[in-house]
Amino acid sequence: MRPALLPLCLLALSLAASSVHARCPYEALWMPDSPAKLPEDHPAMLAYTGGRHLQQQEEGDNEAPASAPSDGFSRESFQKGAGTCEYKNPFTQFDTCVQMTGSNWDAEDQARAYCEGGGIGIPGTVGTFTPGAVCAAFDDANFAGVCVNGEGEADETASAFVEVEGNLLGSCDLTISGCETFGGGKWYAAGGKCSKESLSDDVTTSVVDVPPGTSVADLAEGECKLQAGIAGGGHMDIDAFWSSACANSNSSYSMPRRWTAVTETITTQQENRSRSVGRVWYDVGNNRKREDSYLVEGELNVFQNAKNTTFLHFGPQFYLIDWNEDGNHTCVIANSPVGILRPNWIIDSEGYDALSQYLGTEYMVYEGEYRRVKKFRKTEPLEDAYMIQSFDDQEVWVTPEGEKRRPLNRQTPGAPFQGDAVNAYFNHSTDFSDDVFDVWKTLDCVEREFNRSQFQEIAAENGANLTEGISGLNMNSSFHVDSSVFQQDCEECDIVYEIREVDEESGEADEAEGDASDGSDSEDDAAASAGGEASDFSGSEEADGGKIKVQWSYSAANNTLSLEARLSDDVWFAIAFPEEECLMEPAVSVIALPGDDAVEGNSYTINSHSLSGIRQSNDISEIPRFETSKSAEGDIVISLDKVVTGGFPLSVTWAKGFERKLGYHGGSGRGCLAVAPVDTE
């Protein structure tokens, strides 16, 4: 069996448990309701998302405990408990050993049932429980350390790890990050080889994909940002958006930021061959995608329980909709580990250890005729697999963003149970209404969290027996070959191949260096920067095409800014004062949530991009007064006083949603302005 069946979706992330639209490699191993889903602390899941946990979870869910100092514990302190659970991970082919340290395991029957009865949570994996035993990894020369889950709880476990040199899944980077970021565990080096201090940034650092010479300081927060890790090879960050400033936006082989096409998807595995038709819509400027799919050929199965499905991907969130033949529907909301597919994914070598290779010009059958195409492929390092995309080389596609080349065909490695997929695209267009993304608003959608404790329940619902292997897990894909290829550029294509990775921290450093480069700030500017020394002033500004109107006045007598902001849309609206210019966090904020007759408003502290980092606080001294209301014209109004202690200019961030309920704002749903006396703007 091949190692590490990674759920690598470097293509269109179509995470629907009941869909056969554009396939992602190994989607059966990560879609929320799949009985074959990997645990989220699996090293492959970590490599996929670069160690970034799913966002918008319940408060505190993604806050991993801090690790104790590596020199404070010995490996012997973890060699305890009722015994060990040992098994071979079928995806990594690593021998795995867990010390059963919690009080729940004192009863041998409970420990044995967990280990040998499917509690491990990986299909077809049955462990061996040995009472009173100690994991052999503690004595291994390459002992890495220990990951403790549920520390101090009745179901506490301590997994002993060994560093596997030359194997990404067995590296310190993925092991430590997998423990703390995805597993919610606590890592102890315990005298082993892997300490948190040695954790590298190669897998976990996000980059901003911009042309040479561009400074991150010139971009908005999240603009052109890639998902960290391997997933950055295909996906933007969950909080990112794409713009004309991003790398290769003018290339013919970078998709328009807004486009749609009719789709046909064929899976090729003989036992489960299927064909579906539908349509896909992309809006990368707002990090959102919709895909409709209808099963024309093939049978419904454990992974597809409806013929007619819709999949919505909005940044950090999925909506999975089944349109049942009886006229009813089901709509499930799930968290996403990545943003949507970025337009230029196939033509660069971004993404951890990925390579893009131009394969040349050839002819393929398209709509019953031979069509000349340019073909590219991109490797994925953990699976020795690759994806192929072919662009029309005969006819130019004229779009509002300039001349483009239509994507005609995409081929992806087969997920278990479903085989390789061939995706064809027809009737391309850039003209469609935003209403296509609103289909979920009239439905009764239910959030469904998925974690290890629910694994057996989900499997039982789908008729899967976790103590038996699941058929269909074969490796007959024609794309699972040695992918140790060299990068091959397309010299005749309008593609810029210079290194475009700009570390976010570097951009900030460049900005700081530029600000301090000549030391020529005037005395007047310095005086104006000392907030309390500024004279009274007032001002106003419009944003979002005139939908947002902001006016303010400053009183030097009490260092207070009085501000009123109006939004003409009937959606949630926020005004924030960030510590860093134009960022969303950390910040203090007032958020207005409109209802039919009134507008609910509260003040908040914002400490992260996820909803769990937005916390209501009614005693923010910086905002001594605020009001939210609806005007006679129907505008959403926020009125507040802000105590100014840090001088001017004062950065003010605004954000608005797609609906009344607080949620994702989209790439175009946020902006900022600077409040300052006229002579310091």
Backbone hydrogen bonds, N-H to C=O, Kabsch-Sander energy under -0.5 kcal/mol:
donor,donor_aa,acceptor,acceptor_aa,energy
4,A,91,F,-8.6
6,L,4,A,-2.6
8,L,6,L,-2.5
9,C,7,P,-1.0
10,L,8,L,-0.8
13,L,11,L,-0.5
14,S,12,A,-1.9
15,L,13,L,-1.3
16,A,14,S,-1.7
19,S,16,A,-1.0
19,S,303,F,-0.6
27,E,24,C,-1.7
29,L,26,Y,-2.3
30,W,27,E,-1.6
31,M,27,E,-2.2
34,S,31,M,-1.8
37,K,34,S,-1.6
38,L,29,L,-4.2
42,H,39,P,-1.8
45,M,42,H,-0.7
46,L,42,H,-1.7
47,A,43,P,-2.5
48,Y,44,A,-1.9
49,T,45,M,-1.6
50,G,46,L,-1.2
51,G,46,L,-1.6
52,R,49,T,-0.8
53,H,51,G,-0.6
55,Q,336,S,-0.7
61,D,58,E,-2.6
63,E,60,G,-1.3
64,A,62,N,-1.0
72,G,69,P,-1.8
73,F,70,S,-0.6
75,R,190,A,-0.5
77,S,74,S,-1.1
78,F,75,R,-1.5
79,Q,76,E,-1.2
80,K,78,F,-1.9
82,A,100,M,-2.4
84,T,130,T,-1.8
85,C,98,V,-2.2
86,E,84,T,-0.5
86,E,128,T,-2.0
87,Y,96,T,-2.2
89,N,87,Y,-0.6
89,N,94,F,-2.7
93,Q,89,N,-2.6
96,T,87,Y,-3.3
97,C,160,A,-0.6
98,V,85,C,-2.0
99,Q,158,A,-3.2
100,M,83,G,-2.8
100,M,98,V,-0.5
101,T,99,Q,-1.5
102,G,156,E,-2.2
104,N,154,A,-2.9
105,W,102,G,-1.3
106,D,103,S,-1.6
107,A,104,N,-0.6
108,E,106,D,-0.8
110,Q,107,A,-0.9
111,A,107,A,-1.9
112,R,108,E,-2.7
113,A,109,D,-2.1
114,Y,110,Q,-2.2
115,C,111,A,-2.3
116,E,112,R,-3.2
117,G,113,A,-1.3
119,G,113,A,-0.6
119,G,114,Y,-1.3
120,I,114,Y,-0.6
121,G,118,G,-0.9
124,G,466,L,-0.6
124,G,468,E,-0.6
125,T,122,I,-2.2
126,V,124,G,-0.6
127,G,115,C,-2.6
128,T,86,E,-2.4
130,T,84,T,-2.3
132,G,82,A,-2.6
133,A,130,T,-1.6
138,F,135,C,-1.3
139,D,136,A,-1.7
140,D,137,A,-1.3
143,F,140,D,-1.9
144,A,161,F,-3.0
145,G,161,F,-1.1
146,V,188,Y,-3.0
147,C,159,S,-2.3
148,V,146,V,-0.6
148,V,186,K,-2.5
149,N,147,C,-0.6
149,N,157,T,-2.3
153,E,150,G,-2.9
156,E,153,E,-1.5
157,T,149,N,-1.9
158,A,99,Q,-2.1
159,S,147,C,-2.6
160,A,97,C,-1.4
160,A,158,A,-0.5
161,F,145,G,-2.5
163,E,142,N,-2.8
164,V,170,G,-2.2
165,E,163,E,-0.7
167,N,164,V,-1.8
168,L,166,G,-0.5
170,G,167,N,-1.0
171,S,168,L,-1.5
175,T,171,S,-2.1
176,I,172,C,-2.6
177,S,173,D,-2.0
178,G,174,L,-2.2
179,C,175,T,-1.8
180,E,176,I,-2.3
181,T,177,S,-2.6
182,F,177,S,-1.0
183,G,178,G,-2.1
185,G,179,C,-3.0
186,K,148,V,-2.0
188,Y,146,V,-2.7
191,G,70,S,-0.7
192,G,189,A,-2.9
193,K,143,F,-2.2
194,C,144,A,-2.0
195,S,193,K,-0.7
198,S,195,S,-1.1
199,L,196,K,-1.4
205,T,201,D,-1.8
208,V,502,V,-1.6
209,D,207,V,-0.5
209,D,224,C,-2.9
210,V,208,V,-1.2
210,V,500,R,-1.3
214,T,211,P,-1.7
218,D,215,S,-1.8
219,L,216,V,-2.0
223,E,220,A,-1.9
224,C,241,F,-2.7
225,K,222,G,-1.4
226,L,207,V,-2.8
227,Q,235,H,-2.1
229,G,205,T,-0.5
230,I,47,A,-1.9
231,A,48,Y,-1.8
232,G,229,G,-1.3
233,G,230,I,-2.4
234,G,231,A,-2.0
235,H,231,A,-3.0
236,M,340,I,-2.1
237,D,225,K,-2.2
240,A,237,D,-1.7
241,F,222,G,-1.6
242,W,284,V,-2.1
246,C,243,S,-1.5
247,A,209,D,-2.2
249,S,246,C,-1.6
251,S,248,N,-1.6
254,S,251,S,-1.3
255,M,253,Y,-0.6
255,M,343,P,-1.7
259,W,282,Y,-1.5
260,T,429,S,-2.8
261,A,280,V,-1.8
262,V,426,F,-2.7
263,T,278,G,-2.5
264,E,424,A,-1.9
265,T,276,S,-2.6
266,I,422,V,-2.3
267,T,274,S,-2.0
268,T,420,D,-2.6
269,Q,418,Q,-0.8
272,N,269,Q,-0.7
273,R,270,Q,-0.9
274,S,267,T,-1.0
275,R,297,E,-2.2
276,S,265,T,-2.4
277,V,294,Y,-2.1
278,G,263,T,-2.0
279,R,292,D,-1.2
280,V,261,A,-2.4
281,W,290,R,-2.9
282,Y,259,W,-3.0
283,D,288,R,-2.3
284,V,257,R,-2.0
285,G,257,R,-0.7
286,N,283,D,-1.4
287,N,284,V,-0.5
288,R,283,D,-1.8
289,K,313,H,-1.9
290,R,281,W,-2.1
291,E,311,F,-2.5
292,D,279,R,-2.8
293,S,309,T,-2.4
294,Y,277,V,-2.8
295,L,307,K,-2.0
296,V,275,R,-2.4
296,V,294,Y,-0.6
297,E,275,R,-2.1
301,N,304,Q,-2.1
304,Q,301,N,-1.0
308,N,323,W,-0.6
309,T,293,S,-2.7
309,T,307,K,-0.6
310,T,321,I,-2.4
311,F,291,E,-2.7
312,L,319,Y,-2.6
313,H,289,K,-2.7
314,F,317,Q,-2.9
315,G,287,N,-2.2
315,G,313,H,-0.6
317,Q,314,F,-1.6
318,F,334,A,-3.3
319,Y,312,L,-2.3
320,L,332,V,-2.9
321,I,310,T,-2.9
321,I,319,Y,-0.6
322,D,330,T,-2.5
323,W,308,N,-3.1
323,W,321,I,-0.5
324,N,322,D,-0.9
324,N,328,N,-1.9
327,G,324,N,-1.7
330,T,322,D,-1.7
331,C,444,D,-0.5
332,V,320,L,-2.5
333,I,446,V,-2.6
334,A,318,F,-1.7
336,S,316,P,-2.0
339,G,236,M,-2.1
342,R,234,G,-2.5
345,W,342,R,-1.2
347,I,344,N,-0.9
348,D,345,W,-0.6
352,Y,229,G,-1.2
354,A,351,G,-2.1
357,Q,377,R,-3.0
358,Y,488,Q,-2.4
359,L,357,Q,-0.5
359,L,375,K,-2.8
360,G,375,K,-0.8
362,E,373,V,-2.2
364,M,371,R,-2.3
366,Y,364,M,-0.5
366,Y,369,E,-3.4
369,E,366,Y,-1.4
371,R,364,M,-3.0
373,V,362,E,-3.0
374,K,391,F,-2.2
375,K,360,G,-2.5
376,F,389,Q,-2.6
377,R,357,Q,-2.4
378,K,387,M,-2.2
379,T,355,L,-2.6
380,E,385,A,-2.1
383,E,380,E,-0.5
384,D,380,E,-0.8
385,A,380,E,-1.2
386,Y,479,F,-0.5
387,M,378,K,-2.2
388,I,411,Q,-2.2
389,Q,376,F,-2.7
390,S,409,N,-2.8
391,F,374,K,-2.9
392,D,406,R,-2.6
393,D,372,R,-2.6
397,W,404,K,-3.2
398,V,396,V,-0.7
399,T,397,W,-0.6
399,T,402,G,-1.7
402,G,399,T,-2.1
404,K,397,W,-3.1
405,R,252,S,-2.6
408,L,390,S,-2.6
408,L,406,R,-0.6
409,N,390,S,-1.4
410,R,423,N,-2.6
411,Q,388,I,-2.6
412,T,421,A,-2.1
415,A,419,G,-0.9
417,F,472,G,-2.0
418,Q,415,A,-1.8
419,G,415,A,-2.0
421,A,412,T,-1.8
422,V,266,I,-2.6
423,N,410,R,-3.4
423,N,421,A,-0.5
424,A,264,E,-2.8
424,A,422,V,-0.5
425,Y,408,L,-1.8
426,F,262,V,-2.6
429,S,260,T,-2.3
432,F,430,T,-0.7
436,V,433,S,-1.5
437,F,434,D,-2.0
438,D,435,D,-1.9
439,V,436,V,-0.6
441,K,438,D,-1.8
442,T,439,V,-0.8
443,L,440,W,-1.8
445,C,443,L,-1.3
446,V,331,C,-2.7
448,R,333,I,-2.5
454,Q,451,N,-1.4
455,F,452,R,-1.3
458,I,454,Q,-2.6
459,A,455,F,-2.5
460,A,456,Q,-2.5
461,E,457,E,-2.1
462,N,458,I,-1.5
463,G,460,A,-1.2
464,A,459,A,-2.8
466,L,464,A,-0.7
468,E,465,N,-1.6
471,S,469,G,-0.5
473,L,470,I,-0.9
474,N,472,G,-2.3
480,H,477,S,-1.0
481,V,384,D,-0.8
481,V,479,F,-1.7
485,V,483,S,-2.6
488,Q,356,S,-1.2
491,E,489,D,-0.9
493,C,490,C,-1.2
495,I,493,C,-1.9
497,Y,495,I,-0.6
502,V,208,V,-1.1
502,V,500,R,-0.5
503,D,501,E,-0.6
504,E,206,S,-0.7
507,G,503,D,-1.9
508,E,504,E,-1.9
509,A,505,E,-2.3
510,D,506,S,-2.8
511,E,507,G,-2.1
512,A,508,E,-2.3
513,E,509,A,-2.7
514,G,510,D,-2.5
515,D,511,E,-2.2
516,A,512,A,-1.5
517,S,514,G,-1.0
526,A,522,S,-2.3
527,A,523,E,-2.4
528,A,524,D,-2.5
529,S,525,D,-1.8
530,A,526,A,-0.6
530,A,527,A,-1.1
531,G,529,S,-1.9
533,E,530,A,-4.2
534,A,531,G,-1.6
537,F,554,Y,-1.0
539,G,552,W,-2.3
541,E,550,V,-2.7
543,A,548,I,-2.5
546,G,543,A,-0.6
547,K,544,D,-1.5
548,I,543,A,-2.2
549,K,566,R,-2.2
550,V,541,E,-2.9
551,Q,564,E,-2.4
552,W,539,G,-2.7
553,S,562,S,-2.0
554,Y,537,F,-3.5
555,S,560,T,-2.5
556,A,554,Y,-0.6
558,N,555,S,-0.6
559,N,555,S,-0.6
560,T,555,S,-1.5
561,L,642,K,-3.1
562,S,553,S,-2.9
562,S,560,T,-0.5
563,L,561,L,-0.6
563,L,640,L,-2.7
564,E,551,Q,-2.7
565,A,638,I,-2.8
566,R,549,K,-2.5
567,L,636,I,-2.2
568,S,547,K,-1.8
571,V,569,D,-1.4
572,W,659,E,-2.5
573,F,592,A,-2.2
574,A,655,A,-2.6
575,I,590,V,-2.3
576,A,653,T,-3.0
577,F,588,V,-2.9
579,E,586,P,-2.5
583,L,580,E,-1.9
587,A,606,I,-1.8
588,V,577,F,-1.3
589,S,604,Y,-2.6
590,V,575,I,-2.5
591,I,602,N,-2.3
592,A,573,F,-3.6
593,L,600,E,-3.5
595,G,598,A,-2.9
600,E,593,L,-2.5
602,N,591,I,-1.5
604,Y,589,S,-2.9
605,T,615,R,-2.7
606,I,587,A,-2.9
607,N,605,T,-0.5
607,N,613,G,-2.8
613,G,610,S,-1.7
614,I,611,L,-1.8
615,R,605,T,-2.7
615,R,613,G,-0.7
617,S,603,S,-2.7
621,S,619,D,-0.9
623,I,620,I,-1.4
625,R,641,D,-0.7
627,E,639,S,-2.9
629,S,637,V,-2.1
631,S,635,D,-2.3
634,G,631,S,-1.7
636,I,567,L,-2.9
637,V,629,S,-3.1
637,V,635,D,-0.5
638,I,565,A,-2.7
639,S,627,E,-2.9
640,L,563,L,-2.6
641,D,625,R,-2.4
642,K,561,L,-2.9
643,V,622,E,-2.8
644,V,559,N,-3.0
645,T,643,V,-0.7
648,F,528,A,-0.6
650,L,675,V,-3.0
651,S,649,P,-0.5
652,V,673,L,-2.8
653,T,576,A,-2.6
654,W,671,G,-2.5
655,A,574,A,-1.9
656,K,669,G,-2.6
657,G,572,W,-1.7
658,F,664,Y,-0.6
669,G,666,G,-1.1
671,G,654,W,-2.1
673,L,652,V,-2.4
675,V,650,L,-2.7
676,A,674,A,-0.5
680,T,677,P,-2.2
681,E,677,P,-0.6
681,E,678,V,-0.9
